[in-house]
Amino acid sequence: MLYWITTKDGHKYHLTSNAGLRGANLLGTFISLNDLQDLTSRGAELKSASQTITSPDAGDRWTGTHLWLDLAGVKLDVTLQPTGGNFYYGSSGGIQLSNRGPDPDGSAALPGWSWYWGNFHIGKGYYALWFYFESGEVLVSWSMEPNADGVLEIAFASVWHPNGWHEMLPVGPKSRASDIDVSPRTGVKYFNKFFLDLPARDAHFTFDKWVRDGELVPGLPEQRN
């Protein structure tokens, strides 16, 4: 989940939290906190059950879902009250981007099929851009496995409208990522500037990453009794 937080003293933050789940087992989690006052970032990856999420049996659209976390110096206690429908990429989750092979099951074989467990092409890295417009629309683009020149072959964009309607858009060939930094700790390369081309809507966007040197690193395992 991505939280846009304004505190009582007027300070603003972005907080991203994610818990990795497989069946009933927690594989790990990460959090990232961006301070929008000084454009610094901190966070950690943890191999532990670091978040608690509960929801009522009769909950609708996450209404009443309660999330609590306390780790890496960040505390969050929030109850969700959605103002609209859920935003699922491709109507029902992730979207498959290429043919997976001679599979008779159409849900696994057809590119573009909406499916949570589709062939998502993120093994060599990816980047996602989020745009919030004053008119209420949300634009999210996913770019899979860009090369060192920031060129990518597989990408798509989703637009969520205030009335709950959403659409999928192709990402044009002019889209690029650039301005690479190399982490002194891990040697991993990170892009800092992005150009998003949406020819189907005669639109394009330029995006500069606010926090250049933010990198998640493994934290110590959480001690549990």
Secondary structure, DSSP 8 states (H G I E B T S, - for coil): -EEEEE-TTS-EEEEEEEEEEETTEEEEEEEEEEETTTTEEEEEEESS--EEEE--TT-STTTT-EEEEEETTEEEEEE---SS----GGGTS-B--S--SS-S-HHHHSTT-B-TTS----TT-EEEEEEE-TTS-EEEEEEES--TTS--SEEEEEEE-TTS-EEEEE--TT-EEEEEEE-TTT--EEEEEEEEEEGGGTEEEEEE-S-TT----B-------
